[in-house]
Amino acid sequence: MLPILKYDTSKETEITELRNQLIQGESQFQSAAEEHQDVLSVFKELNSAYESEFKKNAELNLQMTIMENVIFKRELELANLKAELLQKINILQSEGKPNLSDTSCNAVKQISKLPAFEVVEALKGPDRDWYDAEQDTSVSNCIIFKEALTRQHGSLESTDQALERIYTLKITMKSEFNSFIQQIRPSIKLISGDNDTLAIAILRKQVGLEIRKYVPKLANESFKEHEKRLKAHMYDSQEKFTSHRSKGMEIDSYSAAIQSHNYEYSITAAQYVNNNRRPQSTNYYQRNPFKRSVHPHNRENTTMTKDQFDEYVKQCTRFNCGIKGHLRSACLKLRRSFRSMNVALIEDSGKEQAQ
């Protein structure tokens, strides 16, 4: 009798699991192979695109090299032509003989000549003075230049018209100096001629007193020098007006009545108050820049020259001591103390005060 074989179920399940793993591995290998093929196709496309771009770049570099060579050759030919032309021009200038070839003559004719505007060189008298004082860069042709001269001078052929123009021009601390001097200078030159003394007198007549008193006349001074001193003083005063504007002060007056020995006296006490207590108008600050200064007048902060300042000190009288010839900063006496005075009410009783 044949022996009966026992069926082992555990081995069968193991075989089944191995078979499934084999099938799964084959499917994964198949998908990886397909993905590899896709990557190879993409790589081939990118490689072909790179090769085409590389060829295009090489062609462009070749074209650029060719163009650079052409440009270099043209520049070299142009330099040779310029050298030849300059050599022929030098020969023509040195020898002074017009026997040149037709090519060189044509080359010389082809040299462009820019038109020059030389009308300024023909200006004389007041027109020349005006142009030298304020040059106008916008003047490009003779018509515009003529219109500018007409606007500047008008009809200054007669003395009456020049005097009328002078009398209509005034300069103050609010004025602009360049505009004033540009308009009045030609008329003054027409009236005074070469007389600087008369020209200075006419100019000072049209200058405000608050400016004129700080710019005294000097002996043997030319009109240009006086004009420069006046201009420097104007600029310096306007700068001080801007920098010391916040230091302005005002004076308020208080009246007080005092009864003594049946006599009534009225006095006025001046008391300085800060400018910030009450706003001031703009005209107050523009009267005179030196009235706004709270510092003593001395050599350090003056706008005068040494001779002018010495003459000014000689004419000054000190308020405290009453001595002439020195300023407050050089006074040796103590400054007087001011007391604010209260108003005293006067009774009409007619009685005398107790002794």
Rosetta silent file (secondary structure, phi, psi, omega in degrees, C-alpha in Angstrom):
SEQUENCE: MLPILKYDTSKETEITELRNQLIQGESQFQSAAEEHQDVLSVFKELNSAYESEFKKNAELNLQMTIMENVIFKRELELANLKAELLQKINILQSEGKPNLSDTSCNAVKQISKLPAFEVVEALKGPDRDWYDAEQDTSVSNCIIFKEALTRQHGSLESTDQALERIYTLKITMKSEFNSFIQQIRPSIKLISGDNDTLAIAILRKQVGLEIRKYVPKLANESFKEHEKRLKAHMYDSQEKFTSHRSKGMEIDSYSAAIQSHNYEYSITAAQYVNNNRRPQSTNYYQRNPFKRSVHPHNRENTTMTKDQFDEYVKQCTRFNCGIKGHLRSACLKLRRSFRSMNVALIEDSGKEQAQ
SCORE:     score description
SCORE:     0.000 S_00000001
   1 L     0.000  138.750  179.006    0.000    0.000    0.000 S_00000001
   2 L   -76.771  144.663  179.486    1.210    3.563   -0.909 S_00000001
   3 L   -74.459  148.860 -179.031    1.766    5.969    1.957 S_00000001
   4 L   -88.715  121.767 -179.967   -0.644    8.895    2.254 S_00000001
   5 L   -83.785  134.565  178.036    1.083   12.337    1.765 S_00000001
   6 L   -86.212  133.271 -178.659    0.015   15.088    4.092 S_00000001
   7 L   -85.018  122.615 -178.243   -0.798   18.465    2.414 S_00000001
   8 L   -96.285  108.897 -178.165    1.141   21.362    3.958 S_00000001
   9 H   -73.991  -26.701 -179.153   -0.926   24.551    3.669 S_00000001
  10 H   -66.580  -37.491  178.939    1.797   26.828    5.070 S_00000001
  11 H   -70.162  -34.436  179.858    4.113   26.168    2.149 S_00000001
  12 H   -66.296  -40.804  177.872    1.351   26.846   -0.313 S_00000001
  13 H   -66.626  -35.112  177.814    0.665   30.260    1.167 S_00000001
  14 H   -65.980  -40.662  178.677    4.368   31.071    1.113 S_00000001
  15 H   -64.505  -39.459 -179.630    4.573   30.156   -2.563 S_00000001
  16 H   -64.504  -41.618  178.752    1.590   32.328   -3.282 S_00000001
  17 H   -64.439  -40.587  178.807    3.161   35.316   -1.515 S_00000001
  18 H   -65.550  -38.355  179.456    6.420   34.888   -3.419 S_00000001
  19 H   -64.697  -39.891  179.127    4.543   34.695   -6.706 S_00000001
  20 H   -66.134  -39.732  177.180    2.708   37.932   -5.901 S_00000001
  21 H   -63.124  -38.366  178.828    5.968   39.674   -4.984 S_00000001
  22 H   -65.086  -42.457  179.432    7.475   38.549   -8.280 S_00000001
  23 H   -64.282  -41.136  179.457    4.536   39.891  -10.230 S_00000001
  24 H   -65.277  -39.352  177.791    4.722   43.220   -8.339 S_00000001
  25 H   -65.955  -38.280  177.851    8.460   43.528   -9.010 S_00000001
  26 H   -64.581  -40.417  178.694    7.940   42.879  -12.709 S_00000001
  27 H   -65.363  -40.623  177.096    5.281   45.598  -12.886 S_00000001
  28 H   -63.587  -40.327  177.905    7.563   48.093  -11.086 S_00000001
  29 H   -63.684  -39.379 -179.796   10.401   47.245  -13.443 S_00000001
  30 H   -64.778  -42.866  178.740    8.125   47.775  -16.417 S_00000001
  31 H   -66.534  -37.359  177.401    7.012   51.226  -15.162 S_00000001
  32 H   -65.667  -37.220  178.114   10.630   52.216  -14.446 S_00000001
  33 H   -65.154  -40.533  178.570   11.627   51.189  -17.954 S_00000001
  34 H   -65.259  -42.513  178.123    8.848   53.306  -19.429 S_00000001
  35 H   -62.874  -37.509  176.984    9.871   56.301  -17.304 S_00000001
  36 H   -62.796  -39.446  178.457   13.471   55.830  -18.424 S_00000001
  37 H   -65.187  -39.853  177.807   12.369   55.948  -22.038 S_00000001
  38 H   -63.159  -42.635  179.001   10.466   59.185  -21.405 S_00000001
  39 H   -63.275  -39.952  178.465   13.526   60.770  -19.775 S_00000001
  40 H   -63.573  -39.330  179.280   15.697   59.720  -22.727 S_00000001
  41 H   -66.251  -42.695  177.727   13.277   61.325  -25.193 S_00000001
  42 H   -63.560  -40.595  178.782   13.204   64.598  -23.203 S_00000001
  43 H   -61.875  -40.411  178.855   17.005   64.583  -22.993 S_00000001
  44 H   -64.027  -40.000  179.096   17.264   64.130  -26.765 S_00000001
  45 H   -64.843  -44.784  179.239   14.926   67.103  -27.335 S_00000001
  46 H   -64.599  -38.038  179.146   16.889   69.334  -24.949 S_00000001
  47 H   -64.909  -41.858  178.110   20.165   68.280  -26.495 S_00000001
  48 H   -65.140  -39.935  178.166   18.920   69.103  -29.996 S_00000001
  49 H   -64.752  -40.518  177.896   17.658   72.531  -28.794 S_00000001
  50 H   -61.892  -43.415  179.664   21.021   73.236  -27.130 S_00000001
  51 H   -63.766  -39.310  178.863   22.896   72.334  -30.313 S_00000001
  52 H   -66.572  -42.759  178.270   20.666   74.616  -32.400 S_00000001
  53 H   -65.423  -37.017  178.052   21.130   77.540  -29.972 S_00000001
  54 H   -63.601  -39.721  178.209   24.868   76.937  -29.897 S_00000001
  55 H   -65.632  -41.917  178.710   24.975   77.095  -33.697 S_00000001
  56 H   -62.757  -42.179  178.812   22.967   80.335  -33.702 S_00000001
  57 H   -62.422  -40.524  178.011   25.294   81.858  -31.098 S_00000001
  58 H   -64.426  -39.780  178.091   28.319   80.884  -33.139 S_00000001
  59 H   -65.064  -41.352  178.580   26.789   82.470  -36.242 S_00000001
  60 H   -64.500  -40.653  177.272   26.038   85.702  -34.333 S_00000001
  61 H   -62.435  -38.430  178.529   29.592   85.848  -32.991 S_00000001
  62 H   -65.410  -42.662  178.703   30.898   85.404  -36.497 S_00000001
  63 H   -64.223  -40.918  177.902   28.684   88.214  -37.803 S_00000001
  64 H   -62.800  -39.785  178.049   29.796   90.524  -34.964 S_00000001
  65 H   -63.801  -40.620  179.037   33.424   89.795  -35.738 S_00000001
  66 H   -64.433  -44.010  179.994   32.843   90.590  -39.406 S_00000001
  67 H   -64.771  -39.384  177.300   31.077   93.874  -38.548 S_00000001
  68 H   -63.151  -39.611  177.383   33.855   94.884  -36.162 S_00000001
  69 H   -64.200  -40.771  179.619   36.423   94.264  -38.858 S_00000001
  70 H   -64.764  -44.623  179.799   34.420   96.352  -41.338 S_00000001
  71 H   -63.109  -40.846  179.055   34.054   99.220  -38.847 S_00000001
  72 H   -62.834  -41.045  178.738   37.748   99.093  -38.033 S_00000001
  73 H   -64.306  -41.060  179.553   38.641   99.250  -41.733 S_00000001
  74 H   -65.874  -41.677  177.405   36.333  102.237  -42.265 S_00000001
  75 H   -63.238  -37.951  177.869   37.795  104.082  -39.278 S_00000001
  76 H   -65.528  -42.682  177.298   41.272  103.405  -40.579 S_00000001
  77 H   -63.423  -40.987  179.066   40.340  104.730  -44.029 S_00000001
  78 H   -64.791  -39.822  177.831   38.738  107.820  -42.445 S_00000001
  79 H   -64.170  -39.478  177.593   41.843  108.467  -40.342 S_00000001
  80 H   -64.265  -41.177  178.640   44.025  108.204  -43.433 S_00000001
  81 H   -64.607  -41.535  178.260   41.780  110.649  -45.295 S_00000001
  82 H   -64.283  -40.990  179.352   41.885  113.119  -42.389 S_00000001
  83 H   -63.994  -42.255  178.726   45.653  112.847  -42.159 S_00000001
  84 H   -64.288  -41.880 -179.735   46.011  113.426  -45.893 S_00000001
  85 H   -64.973  -44.514  178.926   43.612  116.384  -45.773 S_00000001
  86 H   -64.045  -36.432  178.196   45.391  118.007  -42.818 S_00000001
  87 H   -64.734  -41.334  179.448   48.730  117.531  -44.524 S_00000001
  88 H   -68.936  -36.360  177.884   47.478  119.256  -47.670 S_00000001
  89 H   -65.664  -40.092  177.713   45.965  122.106  -45.633 S_00000001
  90 H   -64.047  -39.760  177.597   49.290  122.626  -43.836 S_00000001
  91 H   -63.596  -41.567 -179.971   51.101  122.699  -47.154 S_00000001
  92 H   -64.102  -41.070 -179.409   48.595  125.241  -48.475 S_00000001
  93 H   -71.983  -34.684 -178.267   48.989  127.476  -45.430 S_00000001
  94 H   -76.232  -42.914 -177.283   52.779  127.257  -45.379 S_00000001
  95 H   -86.872  -31.223 -178.964   53.440  127.806  -49.079 S_00000001
  96 L    71.025   25.052 -179.115   50.444  130.016  -49.842 S_00000001
  97 L  -109.663  130.420 -178.049   50.103  128.536  -53.343 S_00000001
  98 L   -84.150   12.994 -176.402   46.639  127.613  -54.667 S_00000001
  99 L   -87.676   72.781  175.660   47.992  124.909  -57.030 S_00000001
 100 L  -109.574  164.811  179.940   46.386  121.902  -55.364 S_00000001
 101 L   -71.401  164.459 -179.549   44.662  118.964  -56.957 S_00000001
 102 H   -65.148  -33.204 -179.481   40.921  118.922  -57.555 S_00000001
 103 H   -65.266  -44.373  179.978   40.430  116.288  -54.874 S_00000001
 104 H   -67.866  -36.249  178.241   42.063  118.387  -52.170 S_00000001
 105 H   -64.163  -43.001  178.042   40.132  121.504  -53.258 S_00000001
 106 H   -64.382  -37.655  179.626   36.845  119.652  -53.039 S_00000001
 107 H   -65.713  -39.236  178.024   37.816  118.289  -49.629 S_00000001
 108 H   -67.097  -37.308  179.529   38.605  121.800  -48.376 S_00000001
 109 H   -66.889  -28.453 -177.701   35.273  123.088  -49.715 S_00000001
 110 L   -77.184   -8.335  178.027   33.421  120.351  -47.872 S_00000001
 111 L   -69.506  123.048 -176.597   34.666  121.606  -44.480 S_00000001
 112 L   -76.650  140.819  177.576   31.617  123.084  -42.728 S_00000001
 113 L  -116.837  121.045 -179.850   31.852  126.609  -41.334 S_00000001
 114 L   -79.418  133.822  178.088   29.591  127.515  -38.408 S_00000001
 115 L   -68.794  134.707 -178.698   28.069  131.014  -38.608 S_00000001
 116 L  -104.353  139.195  179.593   29.374  133.298  -35.839 S_00000001
 117 L   -99.760   97.327 -171.515   27.231  135.960  -34.143 S_00000001
 118 L  -108.198   20.273 -177.145   29.652  138.879  -33.721 S_00000001
 119 H   -69.593  -23.506  179.789   27.213  141.770  -33.209 S_00000001
 120 H   -63.312  -34.770 -178.571   28.277  142.074  -29.552 S_00000001
 121 H   -64.791  -20.829 -178.440   31.745  143.206  -30.612 S_00000001
 122 H   -90.215   -1.654 -178.727   30.190  146.243  -32.320 S_00000001
 123 L   -72.907  137.099  178.364   28.442  147.521  -29.175 S_00000001
 124 L  -134.332  160.590  172.896   29.689  150.848  -27.860 S_00000001
 125 H    66.455 -139.831 -176.029   28.768  153.226  -25.071 S_00000001
 126 H   -64.631  -29.938  177.530   25.815  152.433  -22.765 S_00000001
 127 H   -62.389  -42.425  178.762   24.791  149.419  -24.841 S_00000001
 128 H   -66.808  -39.233  178.018   28.162  147.820  -24.201 S_00000001
 129 H   -61.790  -42.018  179.500   27.985  148.686  -20.489 S_00000001
 130 H   -64.556  -43.912 -177.365   24.586  147.059  -20.207 S_00000001
 131 H   -67.725  -37.853  177.933   25.680  143.883  -21.996 S_00000001
 132 H   -67.646  -32.270 -178.351   28.864  143.579  -19.903 S_00000001
 133 H   -72.975  -48.198 -177.967   26.882  144.062  -16.697 S_00000001
 134 L  -132.662   94.261  178.484   24.127  141.517  -17.388 S_00000001
 135 L   -76.740  135.421 -178.598   24.836  139.113  -20.238 S_00000001
 136 L  -105.423  112.011 -179.430   21.742  137.434  -21.641 S_00000001
 137 L   -73.703  -14.869 -179.899   22.379  133.855  -22.770 S_00000001
 138 L   -79.778   -8.838  179.292   18.995  133.727  -24.500 S_00000001
 139 L   -74.032  114.504 -176.190   20.149  136.236  -27.149 S_00000001
 140 L  -119.531  -16.503  178.891   20.687  134.133  -30.273 S_00000001
 141 L  -147.717  174.684 -173.211   20.190  136.526  -33.199 S_00000001
 142 H   -68.708  -34.084 -177.640   20.242  140.201  -34.046 S_00000001
 143 H   -65.932  -46.435  179.399   16.453  140.693  -33.898 S_00000001
 144 H   -64.739  -37.227  179.116   16.153  139.371  -30.336 S_00000001
 145 H   -64.572  -41.166  179.319   19.208  141.417  -29.338 S_00000001
 146 H   -65.180  -40.697  177.654   17.659  144.593  -30.749 S_00000001
 147 H   -64.016  -39.428  179.221   14.401  143.952  -28.892 S_00000001
 148 H   -64.893  -40.931  178.065   16.313  143.384  -25.646 S_00000001
 149 H   -65.841  -37.641  178.902   18.208  146.660  -26.078 S_00000001
 150 H   -65.799  -41.957  177.431   14.967  148.501  -26.816 S_00000001
 151 H   -65.369  -35.258 -176.257   13.325  147.125  -23.688 S_00000001
 152 H   -74.248  -47.530 -172.257   16.386  147.992  -21.615 S_00000001
 153 H   -99.218  -32.945 -174.966   17.086  151.525  -22.818 S_00000001
 154 L    67.997 -135.140  178.474   13.892  152.671  -24.516 S_00000001
 155 L  -110.196   88.472 -178.070   14.377  156.125  -26.047 S_00000001
 156 L  -103.633   26.094 -179.241   17.343  157.580  -24.197 S_00000001
 157 L   -71.718  -28.904 -176.561   18.444  159.924  -26.957 S_00000001
 158 L  -103.508  152.873  178.727   17.289  163.007  -25.006 S_00000001
 159 H   -69.612  -35.220 -179.292   18.423  164.199  -21.596 S_00000001
 160 H   -61.986  -42.968  179.995   14.844  164.860  -20.446 S_00000001
 161 H   -67.540  -36.248  177.791   13.822  161.263  -21.002 S_00000001
 162 H   -66.157  -42.679  178.058   16.922  160.003  -19.196 S_00000001
 163 H   -64.701  -39.620  178.488   16.226  162.260  -16.195 S_00000001
 164 H   -63.057  -38.536  178.382   12.596  161.186  -16.128 S_00000001
 165 H   -67.738  -37.658  178.913   13.662  157.553  -16.069 S_00000001
 166 H   -64.800  -43.158 -176.634   16.120  158.232  -13.214 S_00000001
 167 H   -67.496  -24.029  179.779   13.476  160.006  -11.106 S_00000001
 168 L   -83.084   -8.360 -177.446   11.069  157.072  -11.456 S_00000001
 169 L  -104.860  126.736  176.460   13.601  154.571  -10.042 S_00000001
 170 L  -132.901  151.712  177.190   14.087  154.241   -6.281 S_00000001
 171 E  -127.283  132.189  176.908   15.811  151.588   -4.194 S_00000001
 172 L  -127.536 -173.948  179.347   14.885  150.591   -0.640 S_00000001
 173 L   -67.022  -20.127  179.000   15.641  147.654    1.642 S_00000001
 174 L   -87.555  -11.526 -173.359   12.881  145.689   -0.092 S_00000001
 175 L   -79.248  164.115  176.465   14.269  146.294   -3.601 S_00000001
 176 L  -101.809  120.095 -168.325   16.410  143.979   -5.704 S_00000001
 177 H   -66.552  -43.901 -175.553   19.769  145.677   -6.346 S_00000001
 178 H   -61.145  -42.563  178.886   20.704  144.057   -9.670 S_00000001
 179 H   -64.672  -40.817 -179.715   17.422  145.028  -11.325 S_00000001
 180 H   -64.605  -50.371 -175.534   17.679  148.606  -10.033 S_00000001
 181 H   -69.490  -30.414  178.524   21.292  149.229  -11.097 S_00000001
 182 H   -67.483  -32.968 -179.108   20.755  147.582  -14.473 S_00000001
 183 H   -83.877  -33.222 -173.278   17.928  149.998  -15.272 S_00000001
 184 H   -92.208  -21.532 -175.422   19.428  153.192  -13.875 S_00000001
 185 H   -61.019  -47.549 -179.618   23.070  152.822  -14.953 S_00000001
 186 H   -60.731  -38.796  179.766   22.620  153.681  -18.687 S_00000001
 187 H   -66.573  -39.896  177.696   20.613  156.815  -17.866 S_00000001
 188 H   -64.476  -41.096  178.685   23.218  157.970  -15.342 S_00000001
 189 H   -62.699  -37.105  180.000   26.000  157.392  -17.871 S_00000001
 190 H   -67.692  -35.739 -178.048   24.107  159.460  -20.439 S_00000001
 191 H   -79.474  -46.938 -172.012   23.671  162.377  -18.019 S_00000001
 192 H   -87.677  -23.239 -176.320   27.049  162.360  -16.256 S_00000001
 193 L    67.249 -124.518  178.891   29.329  161.170  -19.052 S_00000001
 194 L   -96.642    7.690 -178.888   32.797  160.536  -17.564 S_00000001
 195 L   -85.037  101.652 -178.685   32.145  162.581  -14.410 S_00000001
 196 H   -68.923  -34.035 -179.842   32.141  159.997  -11.605 S_00000001
 197 H   -62.494  -45.028  177.799   31.302  162.579   -8.929 S_00000001
 198 H   -65.994  -39.263  179.554   28.106  163.597  -10.730 S_00000001
 199 H   -63.524  -41.970  178.811   27.218  159.955  -11.402 S_00000001
 200 H   -65.707  -39.715  179.905   27.628  159.051   -7.711 S_00000001
 201 H   -64.066  -41.460  178.643   25.527  162.058   -6.657 S_00000001
 202 H   -65.259  -42.066 -179.878   22.699  161.067   -9.029 S_00000001
 203 H   -64.137  -44.712 -178.604   22.812  157.468   -7.842 S_00000001
 204 H   -66.565  -26.428  177.951   22.776  158.398   -4.131 S_00000001
 205 H   -65.197  -29.998 -178.383   19.799  160.679   -4.742 S_00000001
 206 L   -95.123    3.351  178.666   17.726  157.634   -5.734 S_00000001
 207 E   -97.142  137.480 -179.286   18.927  155.484   -2.796 S_00000001
 208 L   -61.265  153.169 -177.443   16.821  155.373    0.353 S_00000001
 209 H   -64.243  -36.039 -178.725   18.050  157.190    3.457 S_00000001
 210 H   -67.091  -16.699  175.598   18.170  154.000    5.537 S_00000001
 211 H   -98.799  -41.934 -172.703   20.716  152.644    3.028 S_00000001
 212 H   -65.456  -33.375 -175.452   22.551  155.833    2.060 S_00000001
 213 L   -72.247  -17.420  177.533   23.581  156.827    5.574 S_00000001
 214 L   -95.808   -1.933  177.416   25.585  153.603    6.024 S_00000001
 215 L  -125.232   79.717 -176.932   27.454  154.030    2.707 S_00000001
 216 L   -71.672  160.791  177.447   29.176  157.439    2.921 S_00000001
 217 L   -76.673  145.943  177.700   30.915  159.085   -0.001 S_00000001
 218 L  -118.303  150.799 -179.522   34.671  158.750   -0.319 S_00000001
 219 L   -71.545  141.227  176.684   37.092  161.127   -1.964 S_00000001
 220 L    56.173   37.879  179.002   38.333  160.255   -5.480 S_00000001
 221 L   -98.218  136.098  178.969   36.046  157.233   -5.670 S_00000001
 222 L   -80.478  165.777 -179.121   34.926  155.950   -9.064 S_00000001
 223 H   -65.715  -38.468 -179.909   31.337  155.144   -9.921 S_00000001
 224 H   -65.980  -40.863  178.759   32.061  151.402  -10.180 S_00000001
 225 H   -64.958  -41.883  178.259   33.725  151.303   -6.757 S_00000001
 226 H   -65.550  -37.900  177.410   30.815  153.140   -5.142 S_00000001
 227 H   -63.149  -40.229  178.607   28.389  150.792   -6.866 S_00000001
 228 H   -65.253  -42.505  178.814   30.289  147.768   -5.497 S_00000001
 229 H   -64.050  -40.483  178.377   30.231  149.160   -1.936 S_00000001
 230 H   -64.633  -40.326  179.078   26.517  149.880   -2.201 S_00000001
 231 H   -65.921  -42.496  179.279   25.846  146.383   -3.519 S_00000001
 232 H   -63.545  -41.084  179.059   27.883  144.751   -0.741 S_00000001
 233 H   -65.450  -39.745  179.181   26.037  146.763    1.912 S_00000001
 234 H   -61.759  -47.744 -178.999   22.650  145.826    0.442 S_00000001
 235 H   -63.383  -41.993 -178.868   23.456  142.106    0.424 S_00000001
 236 H   -66.231  -40.060  179.990   24.888  142.223    3.940 S_00000001
 237 H   -66.489  -40.708  179.139   21.878  144.110    5.302 S_00000001
 238 H   -67.495  -33.943  175.742   19.423  141.697    3.709 S_00000001
 239 H   -67.167  -40.923  177.392   21.326  138.736    5.162 S_00000001
 240 H   -65.177  -35.089  177.178   21.189  140.319    8.626 S_00000001
 241 H   -61.902  -37.561 -179.775   17.483  140.901    8.174 S_00000001
 242 H   -74.523  -41.160 -174.109   17.002  137.181    7.537 S_00000001
 243 H   -79.319  -32.773 -175.735   19.271  135.912   10.331 S_00000001
 244 L  -107.289   23.736 -176.661   18.253  138.358   13.108 S_00000001
 245 H   -66.416  -32.848 -178.170   14.556  138.600   12.328 S_00000001
 246 H   -78.059   -2.886 -176.958   13.577  136.824   15.520 S_00000001
 247 H  -104.327   16.269 -179.680   15.528  139.338   17.649 S_00000001
 248 L   -69.151  151.205  179.242   13.399  142.400   16.898 S_00000001
 249 L  -133.733  153.665  177.794   12.202  144.554   19.796 S_00000001
 250 E  -123.657  165.376  179.809    9.506  147.157   20.189 S_00000001
 251 E  -120.687  122.351  174.129    9.032  150.076   22.566 S_00000001
 252 E  -106.121  141.093 -177.604    5.765  150.612   24.406 S_00000001
 253 E  -106.068  135.324  176.032    5.099  153.917   26.136 S_00000001
 254 E  -124.397  130.596 -179.419    3.391  154.276   29.512 S_00000001
 255 E   -98.766  138.081  179.290    2.353  157.672   30.857 S_00000001
 256 E  -135.813  137.581  179.656    2.435  158.445   34.583 S_00000001
 257 E  -102.234  133.015 -179.121    1.332  161.598   36.412 S_00000001
 258 E  -123.823  130.012  179.235    3.331  162.816   39.461 S_00000001
 259 E  -107.188  121.786 -179.718    2.107  165.513   41.843 S_00000001
 260 E  -147.409  121.507  177.674    4.770  167.459   43.741 S_00000001
 261 L    56.243   46.769  177.390    4.438  170.923   45.366 S_00000001
 262 L    61.561   16.034  176.451    1.150  171.669   43.570 S_00000001
 263 E  -115.940  138.970  179.291    2.820  171.136   40.202 S_00000001
 264 E  -108.338  130.532  179.185    1.842  168.374   37.845 S_00000001
 265 E  -122.481  141.215  177.097    4.397  166.849   35.590 S_00000001
 266 E  -112.945  123.309  179.105    3.790  164.319   32.856 S_00000001
 267 E  -124.542  159.564  179.476    6.601  161.938   32.048 S_00000001
 268 E  -122.192  124.414  179.352    6.884  159.032   29.721 S_00000001
 269 E  -106.117  127.358 -179.966    8.692  155.873   30.750 S_00000001
 270 E   -93.640  126.271 -179.512    9.927  153.574   28.021 S_00000001
 271 E  -123.894  126.352  179.155    9.754  149.949   28.858 S_00000001
 272 E   -82.688  134.230  175.551   11.176  147.253   26.622 S_00000001
 273 E  -126.398  158.282 -179.175    9.035  144.166   26.188 S_00000001
 274 L   -67.576  142.425 -179.482    9.690  140.980   24.324 S_00000001
 275 H   -65.549  -22.178 -176.007    8.613  140.976   20.710 S_00000001
 276 H   -75.538  -11.558 -178.353    6.819  137.647   21.168 S_00000001
 277 H   -72.055  -29.713  179.235    4.135  139.212   23.354 S_00000001
 278 L  -142.105  127.841 -178.093    2.462  140.921   20.399 S_00000001
 279 L   -66.396  144.099 -179.295    2.876  140.022   16.690 S_00000001
 280 L  -107.807  156.370  176.181    4.416  142.688   14.488 S_00000001
 281 L   -76.038  165.912 -178.501    3.693  143.537   10.881 S_00000001
 282 H   -68.378  -32.624 -178.285    6.159  142.769    8.112 S_00000001
 283 H   -65.407  -26.015 -178.755    6.902  146.460    7.494 S_00000001
 284 H   -63.407  -39.322 -176.319    8.267  146.810   11.038 S_00000001
 285 H   -78.287  -18.193 -173.058   11.188  144.470   10.338 S_00000001
 286 L  -101.251   13.621  177.002   12.053  146.014    6.984 S_00000001
 287 L   -71.833  -54.068 -179.546   12.645  149.590    8.126 S_00000001
 288 L  -157.562  125.264 -177.735   16.282  149.175    8.963 S_00000001
 289 H   -65.300  -24.474 -177.096   18.152  145.949    9.735 S_00000001
 290 H   -78.230  -18.305  176.699   20.370  147.673   12.312 S_00000001
 291 H   -74.629  -18.156 -178.449   17.370  148.662   14.468 S_00000001
 292 H   -88.221  -10.948 -176.576   16.593  144.990   15.041 S_00000001
 293 L   -77.596  135.030  177.654   20.003  144.138   16.478 S_00000001
 294 L  -102.260    3.120  179.992   20.177  143.715   20.246 S_00000001
 295 L   -94.080  150.478  177.122   23.977  143.521   20.340 S_00000001
 296 L   -63.551  145.959  179.408   26.234  146.569   20.962 S_00000001
 297 L   -78.535  117.298  179.669   27.620  148.214   17.853 S_00000001
 298 L  -143.413 -174.808 -176.723   31.353  147.445   17.665 S_00000001
 299 L   -67.603  -25.728 -176.246   34.049  146.600   15.136 S_00000001
 300 L   -73.838  -36.693 -175.307   33.122  142.917   15.068 S_00000001
 301 L  -109.044   11.255  179.879   29.510  143.283   13.912 S_00000001
 302 L   -85.048  155.936  174.853   29.713  146.495   11.847 S_00000001
 303 L  -102.847    2.916 -179.275   29.402  146.636    8.060 S_00000001
 304 L   -85.380  162.085  171.501   31.487  149.808    7.764 S_00000001
 305 L   -77.163  174.136 -177.371   35.101  150.075    6.786 S_00000001
 306 H   -63.531  -44.159  179.946   37.711  151.042    9.377 S_00000001
 307 H   -64.920  -41.776  179.405   37.756  154.709    8.332 S_00000001
 308 H   -64.319  -41.676 -178.527   33.973  154.904    8.254 S_00000001
 309 H   -66.636  -40.428  177.809   33.648  153.269   11.673 S_00000001
 310 H   -62.250  -41.662  178.318   36.247  155.615   13.231 S_00000001
 311 H   -66.400  -36.803  178.865   34.408  158.637   11.842 S_00000001
 312 H   -64.786  -40.877  179.978   31.108  157.228   13.107 S_00000001
 313 H   -65.978  -38.152 -179.740   32.536  156.767   16.641 S_00000001
 314 H   -62.704  -31.921 -176.973   33.847  160.350   16.687 S_00000001
 315 H   -88.904   -7.156 -176.824   30.351  161.706   15.968 S_00000001
 316 L   -83.507  147.332  175.491   28.561  159.499   18.552 S_00000001
 317 E  -122.665  124.310 -177.288   27.512  160.777   21.989 S_00000001
 318 L   -72.764  133.828 -176.158   27.038  158.241   24.807 S_00000001
 319 L   -70.369  -40.246 -175.992   23.613  158.493   26.446 S_00000001
 320 L   -68.268  -49.610 -173.378   24.706  157.457   29.960 S_00000001
 321 L   -97.976  -19.064 -179.534   27.774  159.648   30.337 S_00000001
 322 L    75.789   11.868 -179.117   27.106  162.346   27.725 S_00000001
 323 L   -92.468  139.818 -178.841   30.675  162.122   26.414 S_00000001
 324 E   -95.126  137.296  173.567   31.267  162.312   22.674 S_00000001
 325 L   114.263    9.364  175.258   33.601  159.953   20.882 S_00000001
 326 L  -151.820  162.775 -176.795   32.855  156.442   22.166 S_00000001
 327 L   -99.980  177.000 -179.941   30.150  153.786   22.023 S_00000001
 328 H   -63.236  -36.566 -178.521   28.203  151.944   24.704 S_00000001
 329 H   -67.781  -19.564 -179.368   30.537  148.936   24.494 S_00000001
 330 H  -106.384    5.427 -177.816   33.514  151.191   25.377 S_00000001
 331 L   -79.528  134.623 -178.573   31.831  153.243   28.126 S_00000001
 332 L   -89.924  -16.342 -179.600   33.373  152.852   31.599 S_00000001
 333 L   -80.565  152.672 -179.311   30.393  154.253   33.521 S_00000001
 334 L   -69.989  150.191  179.933   27.679  151.985   34.804 S_00000001
 335 L   -76.309  139.325  179.246   24.512  151.712   32.841 S_00000001
 336 L   -67.937  140.301  177.896   21.499  153.542   34.273 S_00000001
 337 L   -93.299  133.133 -179.480   18.799  151.325   35.693 S_00000001
 338 L  -102.688  136.794  177.409   15.265  152.008   34.513 S_00000001
 339 L  -113.035  137.504  174.951   12.289  151.409   36.750 S_00000001
 340 L   -71.572  135.682 -172.604    8.809  150.807   35.511 S_00000001
 341 L  -106.067  132.744  176.968    6.582  153.595   36.809 S_00000001
 342 L   -86.755  150.397 -179.035    3.073  153.093   38.111 S_00000001
 343 L   -75.473  128.634  179.222    0.335  155.543   37.287 S_00000001
 344 L   -99.304  126.644  179.465   -0.441  157.905   40.173 S_00000001
 345 L   -83.074  128.259 -177.185   -4.037  159.008   40.537 S_00000001
 346 L  -100.121  123.934  177.180   -4.367  162.728   41.222 S_00000001
 347 L   -93.440  135.032 -178.742   -7.182  163.851   43.451 S_00000001
 348 L   -85.063   48.639 -178.831   -8.645  167.255   42.794 S_00000001
 349 L   -86.979  -23.513  179.668   -8.865  168.084   46.495 S_00000001
 350 L    80.797    3.133 -179.830   -6.548  171.063   46.340 S_00000001
 351 L   -87.374  147.452  176.512   -4.786  170.033   49.513 S_00000001
 352 L   -82.264  154.506  177.777   -1.050  170.043   49.749 S_00000001
 353 L   -74.684  153.607  179.079    0.837  166.941   50.650 S_00000001
 354 L   -68.211  136.693 -178.782    2.179  166.530   54.162 S_00000001
 355 L   -77.801    0.000    0.000    5.702  167.728   54.539 S_00000001
